[in-house]
Amino acid sequence: MIIEFKVENFLSFKDLTTLSMIKAKSFKEYQDTHTILIDKNLNLLKSAIVYGNNASGKSNLLEAMGFMKQIILNSFRDALLENNDKKFPLEKFALNSKTETASTFFEISFIHNDTKYRYGFEIDYNKVVAEWLYHTTSKEVYLFKRDFQKIEVNKSAFKEGVGKEEDVKESVLFLSMLATFGKETSSNIIEWFKKINIINGIHDRLHKRYTIDKLKSDKNFFNWVLHFIKYLEISNLSTTEEDVNEIDLETLKEKEKDEEIINLLTSIHKIQSKQPKRDQLITYHRRYDENNVFIDAIPFNFDKQESEGTKKLLYLLGPWYDTLKNGKVLIIDELDSRLHSHLTLRLIDFFHKYNLHKAQLICVVHDTMLLNKETFRRDQIWFVEKNQFGASELISLADFKTDKVRNKSAFDKNYLEGKYGAIPYFDIDLKLNQLLYGEAR
């Protein structure tokens, strides 16, 4: 479970920015369904939802979380690659002269195996500037601290790091190196990062493969999906291997006399023959006669004949199921795209009420129908807005004074009226009209 995530000098986030999943103590709504009790001093939120104008930096916040994950998982491997001038593919805040030479900061606090950890690092394009790992038992203590290549290890609490301080390259995270060597605590932390599911709500390509594979291999998941989508009048599902339109080489050789073209076609045919056949999802719909009497079920090619919303929903169910079943963190950009508002509401409601393993959801959306007091607590709602200097700022609805927001406030109405900022608009003025038509109208 994520407690807090922090980032500085990355993409549109110039200053230190914090996304907190800590429950506000003064808010009493939905404590049984929307929060996770950790101990008497800490309650976490099951979800966070992020709103903002187009190009405000909402997606950049999720990009930062994904970037941190990838650096942790891959820094040891990437350091072995040749001709890699920039070891870290950073995109720093570009609209300030100071940030180009400053380092980029990432830190995440989380709970894994009932232990609280705080891990972070500062990196430049070619090196690790700083790195740290703390854990909390009765109080927070450091496991290791790094300042460039100087590493201080807690010899009693982090024995796996002792003697390894000189082995790490300047472009490799100490944690990643220790995990590669199979060290217990470091490996466990890396496994936690692997359990963060980050998906794009617009493009299904990456999680589509996961969902289809799981439909083939997990009968319980198959039945769950079939029950979930019954309202779509889909009576059954199956997977089959998609036919590949291979070149009829012999026929083409008889017609084609150019030897170079024949050699090219032969090479293409060899490549095609080595490619594994792709799985194709088939849905079945009931067919009726003229008297509306059921006859049979006919197959639909899922990707070609079902709606975009149906495809999005079904492919999304793979990571949704995995997250809830295994207590993971699911991060989604554009959750609401291609989905009806009520369907998105039901998905979120299901996540809150039937979340038995302390899973968490962090998502970016535009749909203001989700912005209501029946769906989210005030401390679950966040807004991203760019300031006058082009830097993104993240603001929690919980931070607004009570004259602007109360538990009974109409969150969506207030947001659209601009009371929370972060709304999309452009000025409709005389100049815009003149540029369009050439004269005032």
C-alpha positions in Angstrom: 0.0 0.0 0.0 1.2 3.5 -0.9 1.3 6.0 1.9 2.8 8.9 0.0 4.5 9.6 -3.3 6.8 12.6 -3.9 8.4 14.0 -7.0 10.4 17.1 -7.9 11.8 18.5 -11.2 10.2 15.9 -13.5 8.2 16.8 -16.6 5.8 19.6 -15.6 6.4 19.2 -11.9 9.1 21.8 -10.9 8.6 22.0 -7.2 8.3 19.2 -4.6 4.9 17.6 -5.1 3.2 15.1 -2.8 0.3 12.7 -3.4 -0.8 11.4 -0.1 -3.0 8.4 0.5 -3.3 9.1 4.2 -6.8 9.6 5.5 -7.7 13.0 6.9 -8.4 12.4 10.6 -11.2 15.1 10.8 -13.3 13.5 7.9 -15.7 10.9 9.1 -17.5 9.9 5.9 -17.2 6.3 4.4 -14.6 5.1 7.0 -15.8 1.5 6.7 -15.7 1.3 2.9 -13.2 3.9 1.6 -10.3 3.6 4.1 -7.9 1.0 5.3 -7.0 0.7 9.0 -3.3 0.2 9.5 -2.9 1.0 13.2 -4.2 3.5 15.7 -2.1 6.2 14.2 -2.5 5.5 10.5 -5.5 5.0 8.1 -5.0 4.9 4.4 -7.3 5.6 1.5 -8.4 2.9 -1.0 -8.4 5.3 -3.9 -7.4 8.7 -5.2 -8.9 10.5 -8.2 -7.2 13.3 -10.1 -8.9 16.1 -12.1 -7.5 18.9 -14.1 -7.4 20.9 -17.3 -5.9 19.4 -20.5 -2.1 19.7 -20.4 -2.2 20.6 -16.7 0.1 17.7 -15.8 -2.4 15.0 -14.6 -0.8 12.3 -16.7 2.7 13.5 -15.8 2.0 12.6 -12.2 1.3 9.0 -13.2 4.3 9.1 -15.6 6.4 10.1 -12.6 5.2 7.0 -10.6 5.8 4.8 -13.6 9.3 6.3 -14.2 10.3 5.7 -10.6 9.2 2.1 -10.9 11.1 1.4 -14.1 14.3 3.0 -12.8 14.2 0.8 -9.7 13.5 -2.4 -11.7 16.0 -1.6 -14.6 18.9 0.5 -13.4 21.2 -2.4 -12.9 20.4 -3.9 -16.3 20.6 -0.6 -18.1 24.0 0.2 -16.7 25.3 -2.8 -18.6 24.2 -1.5 -22.0 26.8 -0.1 -24.3 26.6 3.4 -25.9 24.2 4.6 -23.3 25.2 8.2 -22.9 22.3 9.2 -20.7 21.9 6.4 -18.1 18.6 7.8 -16.9 16.2 9.0 -19.6 15.1 12.0 -17.6 12.8 14.7 -18.7 13.3 17.5 -16.3 11.2 20.6 -15.9 12.1 22.6 -19.0 10.7 26.1 -18.3 13.2 27.2 -15.7 17.0 27.7 -16.2 17.8 26.3 -12.7 16.0 22.9 -13.1 18.1 21.8 -16.1 21.2 21.5 -13.9 19.3 20.4 -10.8 18.7 16.7 -9.9 15.4 15.0 -10.0 13.8 13.7 -6.8 11.6 10.7 -6.2 10.4 9.3 -2.9 7.7 6.8 -2.0 6.5 5.6 1.4 4.7 2.3 1.5 3.7 -0.7 3.5 4.9 -4.2 2.6 4.6 -7.3 4.7 3.3 -5.2 7.6 6.5 -3.0 7.6 6.6 0.7 6.7 9.3 1.7 4.3 10.4 5.1 2.9 12.6 4.8 -0.1 13.8 7.5 -2.5 16.6 8.8 -4.7 17.9 11.9 -6.5 19.3 11.3 -10.0 20.9 13.3 -12.8 21.2 12.1 -16.4 24.3 10.0 -15.7 24.5 9.3 -12.0 22.7 8.7 -8.7 23.1 11.9 -6.6 21.5 10.5 -3.4 19.6 7.4 -2.3 18.0 6.3 1.0 16.0 3.6 2.6 14.2 3.7 6.0 11.9 1.3 7.7 9.7 1.7 10.8 9.2 -0.8 13.6 8.8 1.1 16.8 10.4 4.2 15.2 11.8 5.1 11.8 15.5 4.1 11.3 17.7 4.2 8.2 18.8 1.1 6.5 21.2 2.9 4.2 21.9 6.4 3.1 23.9 7.4 0.0 25.6 10.6 -1.0 26.9 10.1 -4.6 29.2 7.1 -4.1 29.5 7.4 -0.4 27.1 4.8 1.2 26.4 4.4 4.9 24.8 1.1 5.9 23.1 0.4 9.2 25.2 -2.6 10.2 22.7 -4.0 12.7 19.4 -3.4 10.7 20.6 -4.0 7.2 23.3 -6.6 7.1 22.7 -7.5 3.5 24.3 -4.2 2.5 27.4 -4.5 4.5 30.5 -5.0 2.4 28.7 -4.1 -0.8 29.1 -0.3 -0.5 32.0 -0.2 -3.0 30.4 -2.5 -5.6 27.8 -0.2 -6.9 28.3 1.9 -10.0 27.4 5.6 -10.0 24.5 5.0 -12.4 23.0 2.0 -10.5 20.7 2.2 -7.5 22.1 0.4 -4.5 18.7 -1.2 -3.8 18.5 -2.5 -7.4 22.0 -4.0 -7.2 21.4 -5.7 -3.9 18.1 -7.2 -5.2 20.0 -8.5 -8.3 22.3 -10.3 -5.9 19.2 -11.9 -4.3 19.4 -10.0 -0.9 16.2 -10.6 1.1 14.9 -7.2 2.1 16.0 -5.5 -1.2 14.4 -8.3 -3.2 11.1 -8.1 -1.2 11.0 -4.3 -1.9 11.6 -4.9 -5.6 8.8 -7.4 -5.6 6.4 -4.8 -4.1 7.3 -2.4 -6.9 6.5 -5.1 -9.5 3.0 -5.3 -8.0 2.2 -1.8 -9.0 0.0 -2.1 -12.1 0.2 1.0 -14.3 -2.0 1.1 -17.4 -3.3 3.5 -20.0 -7.0 3.9 -20.2 -6.9 4.9 -23.8 -4.6 2.3 -25.3 -5.4 -1.4 -24.3 -2.4 -3.0 -26.0 -0.3 -3.9 -23.0 -3.0 -5.1 -20.6 -5.0 -6.7 -23.4 -2.4 -9.5 -23.6 -2.6 -10.0 -19.9 -6.4 -10.3 -19.8 -6.6 -12.8 -22.7 -3.9 -15.0 -21.2 -5.7 -15.0 -17.9 -9.0 -15.9 -19.5 -7.2 -18.9 -21.0 -5.4 -20.0 -17.8 -7.6 -19.0 -14.9 -11.1 -20.6 -14.8 -12.2 -18.5 -11.8 -11.3 -15.3 -13.6 -13.1 -16.5 -16.8 -16.3 -17.1 -14.8 -15.9 -13.8 -13.0 -15.6 -11.9 -16.3 -18.5 -13.8 -17.8 -20.7 -12.9 -14.8 -19.5 -9.3 -14.8 -20.4 -8.6 -18.5 -23.7 -10.5 -18.6 -25.5 -7.1 -18.8 -23.9 -6.7 -22.3 -25.9 -9.8 -23.4 -22.7 -11.8 -24.0 -23.6 -15.4 -23.4 -20.1 -16.9 -23.6 -16.5 -16.2 -24.3 -13.7 -18.2 -26.0 -10.2 -17.7 -27.4 -8.9 -19.0 -30.7 -5.8 -18.5 -32.7 -6.1 -15.8 -35.2 -5.4 -16.8 -38.8 -2.3 -15.1 -40.3 -2.6 -13.9 -43.9 0.5 -15.7 -45.1 2.0 -15.3 -48.5 1.1 -18.0 -51.0 4.7 -18.3 -52.1 4.3 -21.0 -54.7 1.6 -19.1 -56.6 3.5 -15.9 -56.5 6.7 -17.6 -57.8 4.7 -18.8 -60.8 3.6 -15.3 -61.6 6.7 -13.4 -60.6 9.9 -13.7 -62.6 12.0 -11.0 -60.8 14.5 -13.0 -58.7 15.0 -10.1 -56.2 11.3 -9.9 -55.5 11.1 -13.7 -55.2 13.9 -13.6 -52.6 12.2 -10.8 -50.7 8.9 -12.8 -50.6 10.7 -15.9 -49.5 12.3 -13.9 -46.6 8.9 -12.5 -45.6 7.4 -16.0 -45.7 10.1 -17.3 -43.4 9.5 -14.5 -40.9 5.8 -15.2 -40.9 6.2 -18.9 -40.4 8.3 -18.3 -37.2 5.8 -15.8 -35.7 3.5 -17.3 -33.0 -0.1 -17.1 -33.9 -2.0 -14.4 -32.0 -4.9 -15.2 -29.7 -8.3 -13.9 -30.8 -11.2 -13.3 -28.4 -14.6 -14.5 -29.4 -17.9 -13.4 -27.8 -21.2 -15.2 -28.3 -24.5 -13.5 -28.6 -28.0 -15.1 -28.6 -29.9 -15.3 -31.9 -33.7 -15.5 -32.1 -36.2 -16.3 -34.8 -39.0 -14.1 -36.1 -41.1 -15.0 -33.0 -38.2 -14.0 -30.6 -37.6 -17.7 -29.8 -34.0 -18.4 -28.9 -32.3 -20.5 -31.7 -28.6 -20.5 -30.9 -25.6 -18.3 -30.1 -23.5 -16.8 -32.8 -19.8 -15.8 -32.5 -18.5 -12.2 -32.8 -14.9 -11.3 -33.5 -14.4 -9.3 -30.3 -11.9 -6.7 -31.7 -13.9 -6.1 -34.9 -17.5 -6.4 -33.9 -17.8 -5.2 -30.3 -18.0 -1.6 -29.3 -15.0 0.4 -28.1 -16.5 0.7 -24.6 -17.1 -3.1 -24.4 -13.5 -3.7 -25.5 -12.1 -1.2 -23.0 -14.2 -2.8 -20.1 -13.3 -6.4 -20.8 -9.5 -5.7 -21.2 -9.6 -3.6 -18.1 -11.0 -6.4 -16.0 -7.8 -8.3 -16.1 -5.7 -5.8 -14.1 -8.8 -4.9 -12.0 -9.3 -8.5 -10.9 -5.5 -9.0 -10.3 -5.3 -5.8 -8.2 -8.3 -6.7 -5.9 -7.5 -10.4 -5.7 -3.8 -9.9 -4.7 -3.9 -6.6 -2.9 -1.9 -4.6 -5.4 -1.9 -0.9 -6.5 -3.6 0.0 -9.8 -2.8 3.2 -11.5 -4.9 4.2 -14.5 -4.6 7.2 -16.8 -8.0 8.2 -18.4 -10.0 5.6 -16.5 -13.3 7.1 -17.8 -12.5 7.2 -21.5 -14.9 5.1 -23.7 -16.9 4.1 -20.6 -20.4 5.3 -19.7 -20.4 7.4 -16.5 -22.6 5.0 -14.6 -20.3 2.1 -15.5 -17.3 3.9 -14.2 -19.1 4.8 -11.0 -20.1 1.1 -10.6 -16.5 0.0 -11.1 -15.2 2.4 -8.4 -18.1 1.5 -6.1 -17.1 -2.2 -6.4 -13.5 -1.4 -5.7 -14.4 0.4 -2.5 -17.0 -2.0 -1.2 -15.5 -5.4 -2.1 -11.8 -4.7 -1.5 -10.7 -7.4 0.9 -6.9 -7.3 0.5 -6.1 -3.6 0.9 -5.8 -2.8 -2.8 -5.5 0.8 -3.9 -6.6 2.7 -7.0 -5.1 5.9 -8.3 -6.7 7.3 -11.5 -6.9 10.3 -13.7 -10.3 11.3 -15.1 -12.3 14.1 -16.7 -15.9 12.9 -16.1 -17.4 15.2 -13.5 -20.2 12.8 -12.7 -17.6 10.9 -10.7 -16.9 14.1 -8.7 -19.6 13.6 -6.0 -19.8 13.1 -2.3 -21.6 9.7 -2.7 -18.5 8.3 -4.5 -15.5 9.9 -2.9 -14.4 11.4 0.3 -12.9 14.9 0.2 -9.4 13.7 0.9 -9.6 11.3 -2.1 -10.1 14.1 -4.6 -7.1 15.9 -6.2 -6.7 18.7 -8.8 -3.8 19.5 -11.0 -3.3 23.0 -12.3 -0.5 24.9 -14.0 0.7 28.1 -12.4 1.7 31.3 -14.3 5.3 29.9 -14.7 4.1 26.7 -16.4 4.6 24.4 -13.4 2.0 21.8 -12.4 0.7 22.1 -8.8 -1.2 19.3 -7.1 -4.0 20.3 -4.7 -6.2 18.1 -2.5 -9.9 19.0 -2.0 -9.2 18.4 1.7 -7.0 21.5 1.7 -9.7 23.9 0.7 -11.2 26.0 3.5 -14.7 25.0 4.7 -16.2 28.1 3.1 -15.5 26.5 -0.3 -16.0 22.8 0.5 -18.0 20.9 3.0 -19.0 17.2 3.2 -22.4 18.2 1.8 -21.0 20.4 -1.0 -21.9 19.7 -4.6 -18.3 18.9 -5.7 -19.0 18.7 -9.4 -21.0 22.0 -9.5 -18.3 23.9 -7.5 -15.5 22.5 -9.8 -17.3 23.5 -13.0 -17.9 27.0 -11.5 -14.1 27.3 -11.0 -14.1 27.3 -7.2 -11.3 24.6 -7.1 -9.4 25.8 -10.2 -8.0 23.2 -12.6 -10.9 23.6 -15.1 -10.6 23.6 -18.9 -11.6 26.9 -20.7 -10.6 29.3 -23.4 -11.6 32.9 -23.8 -14.3 33.6 -26.3 -13.5 37.1 -27.4 -13.6 39.5 -30.3 -10.1 38.7 -31.4 -10.9 35.0 -31.7 -13.9 35.9 -33.9 -11.8 38.3 -36.1 -9.1 35.7 -36.7 -11.7 33.2 -37.8 -13.7 35.3 -40.1 -11.5 38.3 -40.9 -13.8 40.9 -39.4 -16.1 41.4 -36.4 -19.4 39.6 -36.6 
